[in-house]
Amino acid sequence: MGGYRAERVAELVHKEVAQRLIMEIKDPRLVPVSITHVHVSRDLSRATVSVMPLGGGAMPQEVVDALKDAGRQMRGPIGRALSLRHAPEIVFKTDEHTEQAIKVTALLDRLTADREQREDSEDDA
């Protein structure tokens, strides 16, 4: 039962963080990011937000610092918006899984194209 509540809170935190990053956080160090996943601990004390820069690539350290500051700023307002007695600590981390998945998909696409090209050249011979 506790896991289900954590999942619901994670969805709500995802929406709130996304909205607040766009509308309220005005840090010039912050670049547009994509929130790929939010995990909330079972006791709802910590929300880990996985992000990656839009367009991919490495996350600059200044953006990581800006997100850390933004997480501290958003904790109280998000707790109030979700009517939680204790607001979860908002922790941002760079999402390496999505970037790895993109690289693997590109590699598989390239291997498939190479295979089709070899099969076509064998058929012509």
Secondary structure as a PSIPRED ss2 file (coil, helix, strand):
# PSIPRED VFORMAT (PSIPRED V4.0)

   1 M C   1.000  0.000  0.000
   2 G H   0.000  1.000  0.000
   3 G H   0.000  1.000  0.000
   4 Y H   0.000  1.000  0.000
   5 R H   0.000  1.000  0.000
   6 A H   0.000  1.000  0.000
   7 E H   0.000  1.000  0.000
   8 R H   0.000  1.000  0.000
   9 V H   0.000  1.000  0.000
  10 A H   0.000  1.000  0.000
  11 E H   0.000  1.000  0.000
  12 L H   0.000  1.000  0.000
  13 V H   0.000  1.000  0.000
  14 H H   0.000  1.000  0.000
  15 K H   0.000  1.000  0.000
  16 E H   0.000  1.000  0.000
  17 V H   0.000  1.000  0.000
  18 A H   0.000  1.000  0.000
  19 Q H   0.000  1.000  0.000
  20 R H   0.000  1.000  0.000
  21 L H   0.000  1.000  0.000
  22 I H   0.000  1.000  0.000
  23 M H   0.000  1.000  0.000
  24 E C   1.000  0.000  0.000
  25 I C   1.000  0.000  0.000
  26 K C   1.000  0.000  0.000
  27 D C   1.000  0.000  0.000
  28 P C   1.000  0.000  0.000
  29 R C   1.000  0.000  0.000
  30 L C   1.000  0.000  0.000
  31 V C   1.000  0.000  0.000
  32 P C   1.000  0.000  0.000
  33 V E   0.000  0.000  1.000
  34 S E   0.000  0.000  1.000
  35 I E   0.000  0.000  1.000
  36 T E   0.000  0.000  1.000
  37 H E   0.000  0.000  1.000
  38 V E   0.000  0.000  1.000
  39 H E   0.000  0.000  1.000
  40 V E   0.000  0.000  1.000
  41 S C   1.000  0.000  0.000
  42 R C   1.000  0.000  0.000
  43 D C   1.000  0.000  0.000
  44 L C   1.000  0.000  0.000
  45 S C   1.000  0.000  0.000
  46 R E   0.000  0.000  1.000
  47 A E   0.000  0.000  1.000
  48 T E   0.000  0.000  1.000
  49 V E   0.000  0.000  1.000
  50 S E   0.000  0.000  1.000
  51 V E   0.000  0.000  1.000
  52 M E   0.000  0.000  1.000
  53 P E   0.000  0.000  1.000
  54 L C   1.000  0.000  0.000
  55 G C   1.000  0.000  0.000
  56 G C   1.000  0.000  0.000
  57 G C   1.000  0.000  0.000
  58 A C   1.000  0.000  0.000
  59 M C   1.000  0.000  0.000
  60 P C   1.000  0.000  0.000
  61 Q H   0.000  1.000  0.000
  62 E H   0.000  1.000  0.000
  63 V H   0.000  1.000  0.000
  64 V H   0.000  1.000  0.000
  65 D H   0.000  1.000  0.000
  66 A H   0.000  1.000  0.000
  67 L H   0.000  1.000  0.000
  68 K H   0.000  1.000  0.000
  69 D H   0.000  1.000  0.000
  70 A H   0.000  1.000  0.000
  71 G H   0.000  1.000  0.000
  72 R H   0.000  1.000  0.000
  73 Q H   0.000  1.000  0.000
  74 M H   0.000  1.000  0.000
  75 R H   0.000  1.000  0.000
  76 G H   0.000  1.000  0.000
  77 P H   0.000  1.000  0.000
  78 I H   0.000  1.000  0.000
  79 G H   0.000  1.000  0.000
  80 R H   0.000  1.000  0.000
  81 A H   0.000  1.000  0.000
  82 L C   1.000  0.000  0.000
  83 S C   1.000  0.000  0.000
  84 L C   1.000  0.000  0.000
  85 R C   1.000  0.000  0.000
  86 H C   1.000  0.000  0.000
  87 A C   1.000  0.000  0.000
  88 P C   1.000  0.000  0.000
  89 E E   0.000  0.000  1.000
  90 I E   0.000  0.000  1.000
  91 V E   0.000  0.000  1.000
  92 F E   0.000  0.000  1.000
  93 K E   0.000  0.000  1.000
  94 T E   0.000  0.000  1.000
  95 D C   1.000  0.000  0.000
  96 E H   0.000  1.000  0.000
  97 H H   0.000  1.000  0.000
  98 T H   0.000  1.000  0.000
  99 E H   0.000  1.000  0.000
 100 Q H   0.000  1.000  0.000
 101 A H   0.000  1.000  0.000
 102 I H   0.000  1.000  0.000
 103 K H   0.000  1.000  0.000
 104 V H   0.000  1.000  0.000
 105 T H   0.000  1.000  0.000
 106 A H   0.000  1.000  0.000
 107 L H   0.000  1.000  0.000
 108 L H   0.000  1.000  0.000
 109 D H   0.000  1.000  0.000
 110 R H   0.000  1.000  0.000
 111 L H   0.000  1.000  0.000
 112 T H   0.000  1.000  0.000
 113 A H   0.000  1.000  0.000
 114 D H   0.000  1.000  0.000
 115 R H   0.000  1.000  0.000
 116 E H   0.000  1.000  0.000
 117 Q H   0.000  1.000  0.000
 118 R H   0.000  1.000  0.000
 119 E H   0.000  1.000  0.000
 120 D H   0.000  1.000  0.000
 121 S H   0.000  1.000  0.000
 122 E H   0.000  1.000  0.000
 123 D H   0.000  1.000  0.000
 124 D H   0.000  1.000  0.000
 125 A C   1.000  0.000  0.000
